[in-house]
Amino acid sequence: MTEYAMAQQALAVMDLTSLNDDDSTEQITALIKSIDKRYVPPAAICVFPQFIAHSKKKLLDRNLQHVKVATVTNFPEGEQSIESVLRATEHALNEGADEIDLVLPYKQLLAGDPDTPWQYVYSSKALCRNKAVLKVIIESGQLQSPYLIEQATEIAVLAGADFVKTSTGKVPINATLDATKVILETIKKTRKEAGFKAAGGVKTVAVAQQYISLAEEIMGPTWVCSQHFRLGASSLLEDVYRVLHIDRKP
């Protein structure tokens, strides 16, 4: 596959992300304006809940309404009460969110309690069913051990997650190929229709292709599409467009 084709493939499965404490409507508008309509659009943009409605409007203004709007709950520490998380989920759905990225209460799992994380996912899925895609962030870099990463993935998938996502991007270790291998193999083992999202540290087309290739190897060559596979990225877009601009045919 050429670098141009790799860049196109990465762009089509990208969740263009801005989750900074100082985000503003102006910055989210700029993020949406950064989408170059000469190329395939990203799968989604991921923003804080207060920017959902604004994002929907700006995407519509640019005739990009087919780009999904994702938001986060229990973010980033995974320590909010389940009542607070469910209220936030309901609010996000009412604002028009197409996708919810829920941080698993992974510290409970580290403490030997798998039931609480399961309940967060199960209850969130009950609200999202037939309304929004539920992605569950297991924070694999904090879990570290393959056993715990596998356990977190199983909990998420069996409780109803539509995607398992590696990371928030807010911890020292985010997406890694080793963790990705464990997550993908666990998803495959469950035989459930769950997807995968790598987030944090995927900054170049070359690195993105490593994740795509691993997913194709484990899940099959046709599996990598926006319905099954995502890359959570902000800085990746710059490298994708660099490649596409260099190689753009007249």
Number of C-alpha atoms within 10 A of each C-alpha: 6 8 15 18 13 18 23 20 21 30 26 20 24 27 28 26 23 21 19 10 7 7 14 14 12 10 12 23 16 12 16 17 13 12 18 11 11 7 13 14 18 25 24 24 26 28 22 20 24 15 20 23 16 16 26 21 14 17 21 13 10 12 11 17 14 13 17 21 26 28 27 26 24 22 20 20 15 22 15 15 11 19 11 12 22 20 14 17 25 16 14 25 20 12 16 19 28 20 23 25 23 28 28 30 29 25 18 15 20 13 8 9 13 17 11 15 23 22 17 23 25 19 16 26 24 14 16 21 12 8 15 20 20 27 30 31 31 31 30 29 19 18 20 13 13 15 11 18 24 22 17 29 28 20 23 29 25 17 19 24 28 25 25 31 31 31 26 27 19 15 14 8 18 20 24 18 14 11 21 22 18 19 27 21 16 19 24 15 10 13 9 14 14 22 24 24 26 29 26 21 20 22 19 19 24 16 14 23 18 13 23 23 14 16 23 14 12 13 16 11 12 9 16 21 15 21 16 19 24 28 32 28 24 21 16 24 23 14 15 23 20 16 19 19 11 9 13 11 6 3
